[in-house]
């Protein structure tokens, strides 16, 4: 089961700062590796720590550490998995872009 909805940015994340670029997300399609997105690490004041969001492969970032940023159209996806009599949920936050708001 998959659940998708837009995220109220300010209430969910608060002020965001760029922390760094994470791993590339690739998938094998017809024997070729295709880039599906890139994980970006951000500091979130509301989530008290670091969060990861996924940007599309068409987006290029030119940000410095701790630059203030804003997410464009964040969408949370939850995937539930049953494991015996327990379950887990994996959350992914996909965004269309990340906008630079200012330096430190």
C-alpha positions in Angstrom: 0.0 0.0 0.0 1.3 3.4 -0.9 0.2 6.7 0.6 1.2 10.0 -1.0 0.3 13.6 0.1 1.8 17.0 0.0 3.6 18.1 3.1 2.9 21.4 4.9 6.6 22.6 4.7 6.8 25.1 7.6 4.8 22.9 10.1 6.7 19.7 9.2 10.3 20.8 8.7 10.7 24.3 10.0 13.8 26.1 8.9 16.0 24.0 6.7 19.8 24.2 6.1 21.8 22.3 3.5 24.0 19.6 5.0 25.4 17.8 1.9 24.7 15.5 -1.0 24.1 11.8 -0.3 24.0 8.8 -2.6 22.7 8.6 -6.1 19.6 6.4 -6.6 19.9 4.2 -9.7 17.7 1.5 -11.2 18.6 -1.1 -13.8 16.4 -0.7 -16.9 17.0 -3.0 -19.9 20.5 -3.8 -18.7 21.5 -0.2 -18.2 21.9 1.8 -15.0 19.5 4.8 -15.0 19.9 7.7 -12.5 16.5 8.1 -10.8 17.5 10.8 -8.3 19.9 12.0 -5.6 19.5 12.0 -1.9 20.2 15.4 -0.3 20.9 15.8 3.5 19.3 18.8 5.2 19.3 20.0 8.8 15.7 20.5 10.1 14.9 22.7 13.0 11.5 21.0 13.6 12.7 17.4 13.1 15.7 18.1 15.4 18.4 16.7 13.3 19.2 15.6 9.7 16.6 14.6 7.1 17.1 13.2 3.6 15.0 14.3 0.6 15.3 13.0 -3.0 15.7 15.4 -5.9 15.2 14.4 -9.5 18.2 13.8 -11.8 17.5 17.0 -13.7 18.2 19.2 -10.7 21.7 20.5 -10.0 22.6 22.0 -6.7 25.2 24.7 -6.1 24.8 25.1 -2.3 27.3 25.5 0.5 27.2 23.8 3.9 24.5 25.4 6.2 22.9 27.5 3.4 19.2 28.2 4.2 17.0 26.4 1.7 13.3 25.7 0.9 11.7 22.6 -0.6 9.6 22.8 -3.7 6.5 20.5 -3.7 7.6 18.0 -1.1 5.7 14.7 -1.3 6.0 12.1 1.4 5.6 8.4 0.4 5.0 5.7 3.0 5.6 2.1 2.2 4.4 -0.4 4.8 5.9 -3.9 5.2 4.6 -6.8 7.3 7.2 -8.8 9.1 5.6 -11.7 11.0 3.3 -10.1 13.5 5.0 -6.7 13.2 5.3 -4.1 10.6 7.6 -1.3 9.5 7.1 1.9 7.5 9.7 3.4 5.2 9.2 7.1 4.5 10.6 8.9 1.5 10.4 12.6 0.8 10.6 13.5 -2.9 10.9 17.2 -3.9 10.8 18.9 -7.3 13.6 21.2 -6.4 15.5 22.9 -3.5 15.6 26.7 -3.5 18.5 28.7 -2.0 17.3 31.3 0.6 20.5 32.7 1.9 23.9 32.0 3.5 24.6 31.3 7.2 
